[in-house]
Structure formats: structure tokens, C-alpha cells
Amino acid sequence: MRCLVTGATGYIGGRLTPLLLADGHTVRCLARKAVRLRDVPWASAAEIVEGDLSRPETLAAAFADVDVAYFLVHSLGRPDFEAADRTAATNFAAAASAAGVRRIVYLGGPLPATDAVPSPHLRSRAEVGRILLASGVPTAVLRAAVIIGSGSASFEMLRYLTERLPAMITPRWVRNRIQPIAVRDVLSYLVGCTTLPAEVNRGFDIGGPDVLTFREMMQRYARVAGLRRRIIVPVRALTPSLSSHWVGLITPVPNKIARPLVESLIQEAVADEHDIARYVPDPPGGLTGFDDAVALALTKVRDAQVETRWSTASGPDAPAEPLPTDPVWSGGTAYTDVRERTVDAPPAALWRVVEGVGGEHGWYSFPLAWSIRGWLDRLVGGVGLRRGRRDPHRLQVGEALDFWRVEEIVPGELLRLRAEMRLPGRAWLEMRVLPADDGRSRYQQRAVFLPRGLPGHAYWKSVAPFHAVVFGGMARNIARNAEQTR
């Protein structure tokens, strides 16, 4: 079949696409910027089209001749995510109906209990499902609670809370029952939905074989990870707001994403039925238990084989403008810090160091300054440094790298990062590797800042005195590291 995947730059879509291709389907991916999918391993096997679900006039080409369309986008993290997802679902449904699509598949969240006040996150997920079910196109809505897999936001919340806190005071919701599901089983159901009969137009609960409280999930995670049993004391005082700040402080997941996830955990999320098995068989060997799902996820993390992460996707409100060309600088002021060094190492050795920056490797200068900058960013609601990197050695366009986003990469030559920390302006960090005489190389480093108003100018001038230490030290230490490891 011809399948359309929206959200292919995200956590689930980026894993579903290669599985559909392996199953023999033709896959078209819709992305706001095609370059975001340029470096993924399956890019040459899929068709990439540009379009935006908030702009219906851009969608016709993407939906043409499509049999199955997957709705996997989510605006979580935006202040107006409910309105944004409502618009996206409405435009998606209309485009699918107009193009004669035969099946819509949507991955949503658990339905709120009838006697409970739903969280905005779950309310929005349910609303999107209703819009798609009413589209006139046969729709399958898969409702999953917590997804356990390397790189998922829920798994990273669980992982970092458990690993970093041997004893913790927690909110009462850690006693609520949850039915987690392994990401491999979610993907198996998503692929299987391509064969659903045309008369199926409904929602399905999907969950793993275990029903656990979040407290039990943390204890079982600790056991699988080889940690001591955790001391967990639930208290009444931690509201969803306080809980999300607590999660944002301890884990890489920022407050703006942690809060809706935390609010969703306040309600129990246990599957009411398993009707999906009447149409899509459970995976060979049965559904994956919680302990096995954690073990599989940890193995991928430790072996640096995480295909996608929650931070891979950037929301529609994320700054997407590329670095302006030097002659124009968008018609305004541009501040730059330029460093250059000759390196007594071949270009290949220097490039390995450049491509390895960030994450566990750090930024090769004044770690305390980078750490403080990351903490300050988190205090004002930014992403901070804790997003790390997906792979310790390789980067690709579009993925997150601490509080940067990879805007461009030319292997062996250029790495350009766009800042995603909270700033009164736009910023980039550019690193180049050039060949030099006698087998040596040249390292060029350039930081660019385009200020926004007086606060932007004041910001640059306030941090400029530290650039010799931060950026100068970075250039020196990258060169030194390349010379030592050539």
C-alpha cells in the first residue's frame, strides 16, 4: 500500500516509517522542512514532501493516491497545543477525505474516566480522535498510556527519576494504576492497521501485559537496572505544577512537556478492552512485559542505538529560520565571535572531535559556565543541557544536541547548530574543518547572534567578556583533543 506518515521527524513516526518500508509498503512522509529528514537512514527509500497541517493549501500533493494515512503529530509543549492539534486534525481529516484515502490510523492517549475531569493533554488527544473518526474515512484510533522505549519522554522521566533519586518525596499519583506498553508492540499494532477491514471505524485500547502503579514501575526499573530499592514517600502537597517542576529539575524533560504528562498520570490508565487482537494479532511471542521492555530500552541506550528520541521533534513554534547569508544579515545587526586555529592533526581526526561535541563529551571549555547556562535556561522554562545527544559519535540534521538543534552538517567539513535556549534573539554556532599543508588541518569556529531589540544587544554585551574563556577555550581544547587522539 501507499502510506502517508505525518510526524516522521518525531519519536514514533521516525520508527514507524522504516518498519512500513520493510513490510513492503511505499511510504511518503510529510514534513514542514524536508531537510529535517535528509540524514535519516531510510531517507532514500521514502518519498519526502513538504507541507504543514496548519496550512490546508499545502496538503493535496501529500495525500494524493494514498491508501493509509498516519496522524502522528502532536503540539505538546506549545501553550496553545489543544487549538494547534484541533486545527491539524481538522485539516488532516479534510485532506484525507478529499483525496479518497482508504484508512486513517491515529496514535492517541487513554480515554479519561467518565467521572473525572480530564487533563488538557488527554482531552486534546480524545478530541483529535473524535475529529478523525468523524472524517468519513475509516479510522483506527489506538489509545496507549505510558510507552516504554529508549528515548521516549515517559521512559526518560521514569529512568532519570529512578536513577538519580535513591530516596524521594513524590506526589500521590505515583499510586495510580497504569498499563504501560513497549514501543515495539505499539509499532507492531500501527503497522498491522494497514490490513484492517474497511468497516472498522473505532478506537482501541492498547496496553502491555502488566498493570502497575508508577511507584511499582520505579521499583521494577531499579531492579532491572541493578539499582538498590528506592525509598518513595507519596505526599499530598505536590500539585501537578509542583510535580512538573520537580520532573523538569531532575530529568531532561522540560517543564512545558513534563506538565501535561504529569497531569495525565493523575488519572488511572488501564485498558478496558483488547479488541484490537480480533483484527491485528499480538506480536509473535506475545506482548512485551514491563521488565523486558525496560531491559530492551536500557540495552539500546547503553549501546548507543537509540533510533529516535522525544527531543527529535521540534514543535511548530520552534525557531526554524536558517542562518541568514552573511551579506544581508536580515537587514540588522549581527554580533559574531570568530576563532581559528591550525591543528597538528589530519582533518578526519579533527572532524571526529567536532562531530562528538556535546552530551557526555561536553563542550571542551569551562564546564561550569556551560552548566550554569544550562541551569539558567531551565529556570526560565528552556530545555537546558540535559537533552544530551542521541548517538555519542554521529549527528544528523534536525536532531537535538543539548540546547542546540543541528541545522546543517556536511560530513568532514561543517557542523552548524541553531540555539534553542531562551534568548532575546537568534543564535548559531558554526564549526568548520579545512585541510592545511603537511597533512594538518584548520579549525574555524564562529558564533553568530542576531539580537532582538534592546534586550538582545544588552545580552550580547553582558556575556561578551566571557567569550575569550568559553569560545576561545573551546577552540583550543578541540584542537588539542584532535592532536592527542589522531
N, C-alpha and C positions, 0 to 999 in steps of 0.2 A: 504494500500500500504506500501511498504518498502521505507522509506525516509532516505536520507543521508543529514545531516546538517553539513556543514563546517562553522567555525566561531561560534560554540556553546559556546565558552568561552566569546564571545563578547556580546554587548548590545542587538542586535536584535535576534541573534541565541539562546542566553540564554533564551529568552522569547518565541521564536517560538517552541522550542523543546517540552515543556510541553503541548502546545496547540495541536500540532500534535498527541502527545500521547493521550490526552483527546478526540481527534477526531477519535480514533481507529486505528491509523497507527502504524506500527512498525518503530522505529526510531534508526538509527545508527549515532553516532557523531564522526567526525574526529577531532582529536586534536594532536598537536605536543607532548604534555605530558598528558597522561591520568589522572594523579593525579590532574590536574587542574579542572577536573570535578567530583572529588571524593565526595565532600561535598555538591553539589547542591541537592535540594530536590528531583529531578526526576532521580538521577543517577542510582538507582537500576532498573528503568523501561526502560532505554535506553541501547543500546549496545555502548560501548566506544572503539574505535580503534585508535591506534597511527599511524600517518602519517604526511607528510609535503608536501604541494602543490609545494614547490620549488624542491622537490626530487621525480620525477615521479615513481621511482622504489618502493616507499613506498605506492602506491595508489591502487594497484589492489585489495587487500583484502577489502578495504573500499567500493569500487564501485561494488563489486560482488553482483549480484541479486538485485540491487537497481532499483526501479521504478522511483522515483523523487529525483533529487539531487539539493540541495540549495547551491548557491555560495553566502556566506555572509561574506567573509573575506575582509579585507582592510588593507593596509600597511600605512595608513595615519600617519604621524609623522616621517617616515623614510625619509632621504634625497633623496633616490632613489625609492620612493614609486611607481612611474609610471612603472619603469622597474620591480619591485617586483610583482606588480599586473598583469602586462602583462605576466610574467612567470607563475604565479599562475593560471591565466585564461587559458593559453595555455595548461598547464599540466592537469588542471581540464577537459577541453573540450576533450582532447585526451583520458583520462581515462574513461570518461562517454561514449564516442563513442565506445571504445574497449569493454566495459562491457555490451553494449546494453541497457543503461539507456533510459527510455521512455520519460523523461521530465527533463529539466533544468529550475530552477527558480532563477533569479538574482535580487537583490535589488540594483539599481543604483541611479544616480542623474539626474537632469533635463538636457535635451539636450541644449547645448549652442545655442544662436541665430545665424542664418546663417551669419549675418553681423557683428558679434562680435568676438573678439579674446578670445577664451575660457581660463579659468583659468586652471592651471595644474591639479587641482583636478577634475574639470568637464571633461576635456579632457581625463583623465585616466579612469573615470567612463564610458564615452562613448566608449572608446577603448575596455574595458573589455566586454561591451555589444556586440560589433561587433564580438569579438572573439568567444563568446559563441553562438551567432546567426549563425555563420558560421561553427559550430561544426558538423553539420549533425544530431544532436539531437534536437528535437523540444524544443524551448527555449522561455520563457516568461521573458522579461526584464521590471521590474517595476521601473518607474522613479519618485522618490519623492524628493521634495525640503527640506524644514525645517520640521523635525519630532519633534512634541511636546509630550513629555512624561517624567515622572520622571526619572532622571538620564541620559538623552540624552545630548550629548555635545551641541547641538543647544539650548536646553531648559536651560541648566545651564548657557550658555552665556547670554541668554535673562534674566534669573532670577537674576543673580548677578549684571549685569549692571543696571537693573532697581531698584533693592532693595538698592544697595549701593550708587547710584548716583542720588540724587534728582534733580540735575542740571548737564548737561553735554554738552560738545562740541563734536560733532560727525562727522564722515566722510559723504560725500554726499550720499553714498549708502543706508543710512537709509531711503531715499525717494523711493527706488526701490520697485516695487511690487513683492510680494511673495505669494505663495499659500501653507500655512502650512498644515500639516495633522497630526492627532492624531496617536500615536503609536498603539493604539488598532485597528484603521482602517487599518494601514499598515499590521499588523499581520493577520487581517481578510482576506485581499487580498492574502497574502502569503499562508495561509492555503487553501484558495479557489482554488489556482492554481493547486492543485493536481488533479482537475477534468477537466482541460482544454482539449478540443479535440486535437487529435494528429496533426491535420493540422495547429494548431496555432503556428507560429514561428515569433514573432514580439515584439516590445516594446509597453508599455502602460504608459501614464501619469497617476499618481495617486495624488490626492490633496483633501484637505478638502473643505467645502462649502464657506470659506471666502478667499478673495484676499485682502491682506493688505500690507502696507509698513512696514519695520522693525520699523520705528518710531511709527506707529499705534499699532504694536504688543507690544512695550514697554508701551505705554499709556494704552492699554487694560489690559496688565498684571498688571500694577499698580492698576487699578480699581478692578480687580478680587482679588488681594492680599490685598486690603484695604489700599493702599498707596495713598498719595497725587499725584495729577497730576504732571508729570515730566516736567522740563524745558529742551528742547532739541534744540540745535542750530547747524545745519549742516554747515560745512565749507569745503572749497576746499583743505586745506593744508594737511589733513590726508590721506597719501598714504596707500595702503594695508599693507606695512611693519610697518608703524607707528600705524595703526589701530590694527594690530595683537599684537603689544607690549602693547597697551592700553588694549585690551581684556585680554592678559596674566597677566597684572598687577592687574586688578580688579576682574577677575573671576578665578575659579580653573583650567580652560582650559589652558594648557601651550602654549607658542608661536608656537611651531612646529606643533601643531594641530590647533590652532586658525588661523594661517595664511592661510592655504588652505581653511578653512571655510569662512573666511572673503573675500578672493579672489573670492569665488563662489557667495557671496552676491552682488558683484559689478554688476552682470547681473541680470535682472529680471527673475523670475522663476514662470511662470504661466502655468498651464496645457493647452495644445492645444486641447485635446480631452478627452473623458471619455469612451472610447470603452471597457474598462475592464468590465463595467457593463453588456455588452452583454454576457459575459461568467461567470463572478463571481458577484453575486448580491451584492449590497451595504449592509453593516451590518444592522441587524434588527434595525429599528428606524431611519435609515439614518446615513449619515456621521456626525462625531462629530464636532461641531463648535469650533472655536478657544477658546472662553471664557470657554466653558465646558471642553475642553482638558486641559487648564491651571488649572482649578479648580480641576480636577481629579488628575493631576500631583502633585499639592500642597498638596492635601489630603494624597497622598502616601508618600510624603516627610515628612510631619508633623507626620504621624502615623508610620514612620519608616518601611514602607512596600515596599521599592524600591527593585524590584527583581534583576535588573542588572543596571550597570552604564557604561558610556563611558570608565571609567578607569578600568573596569573589565578586558578588553582585554589588553594583552601586545603584542607589535609588535614582529616580527621575530628577530629583532635586540636586544631585551631586554635580559639582562643577565639572563641565566636560570640555571647556574651551581648550584647544591645544595651545602650546606656547606660540605666541604671535611671532611672525617673522621679524628679524632684527630691524629692518629699515623703518617699520611703521610703529611697532610697539603699541598698537591700538590707539595711536594718537596721543598718548600720555607719557608720564614719567615712568622710567624703569630703573630700578636700582639693581646693580649687579655686583657680585664678588667673584673674581676670576683668579684661579690658581693654575699653575702649570709647572711640571717637573719632568726632568729626564730620568728615566728609570733604567737601572742596570739589570734588566731582565727582558726577555722576549715579550712581544705583545700578547701571546697566548697566556703566559704566566700572569701578566698584569690583568688581563680580562677575567681570569678566574677569580681574582680578588674583587674586582669591580662587581661582577655578577653575584658575588656572595655576600654583599653588604646587607646589613640589617638583620633582624631576627636574632638568633643566638650569636651570630658573628659580631653584632654591634656595628657602630658607625666609625670606628677607628680613631676616635678623638674624644677626649674629655667625657667619659661615660656619664659622670654625674650631671653634666649640663644637658645631655640628651634625655636622661632620666627625668630631670626636673621639668624639662619642656614637655615631656610626655604626661607627667602628672598634672601640670598646669592645664594641658589640653583637656584631660579627663574632667577636671574640676569645673570647666565651663561647658561640659557636655560633649566634648570632642571624642575622637576614637582613641587617642593616646598611642603609646608604642606597643601595646600588648597584642595587636593583631598578628605581629610576627610575620612569618612568611610560610607559604605552602610547602616549598621544597628548599632545602638548605643550599642547593647548588644552582638551580635553574630558575629563570624567571620567564614570564610571558606577558604580552601586552594585556592590560586590563586588570591584572590581579593586584591585590593589596600587599603592601610592604610596610609594616609598622604604620606610621601615619602618612604614608605616601601611597600613590597609585602609579603603577607602571604605565606611562603614556606611550613610550616608544622604546624599542630595543632592536638594535642591529647587531647580531652576534659578532663578538670580537671587536666591535668598533664603538657602539654608542648605547648608553643607558640614560633615559630621561624619565624623571619622576615628577609627578604633579602632587603638590601638597594637599592633604585632606584634613589637616588640623584646622582649628578655628583661628582665622587670621583676618585682619582688616585689609584684605587684598588677595591677590593670587600669586602663588609661588611655585617655582620649579627648581629642581636640582639636576644638573646635566653632567655626565661623566663620559669622557671620550678616551679611547686608546688609539694611538697613532704609531706607526713604525718609525724608528730612528736609525741612525748609522750604526754599523758594527753589531747588528743583532739586538740593539737596545730598543727602547720604546719611549714614547712621550705620553704623559698623563695630563689631560686638560679637564679642569673642573670649573663649572660655572653655576652659581646660584643666581636666580632672577626673581625679583619681586616687583609686582605691579600694584602699587598702593591704591586703596580705595578711600578717598577723602583725607582729611587731616589726620584721623587716627592711623591711617596707613603710613603716612610719612613719619608720624611720631614713633610708630612701632619700629620701623627700619632704623631710625636714628638711635633708638634706645638699645637695640641689640647689636648695632654695628661695632661697638668696641669689643665685643666678644668674638667677632668673626675670625680674627687672627688666630685665636686659640682653637675655635671649633672647626672652621673650614680649612685654616692653614694646617692644623694638626691632622685633619682628615687626609689632606693631600700627602703630607709627609709620611703618615703611617700606612696608607695604601701602597705608596711606592716602596717603603721599607719592607712591608709584608710580601710584596711581589718578588723583591730581591732575595728574600730569605727562603722563599718556597719555590723558586723557579726550578 
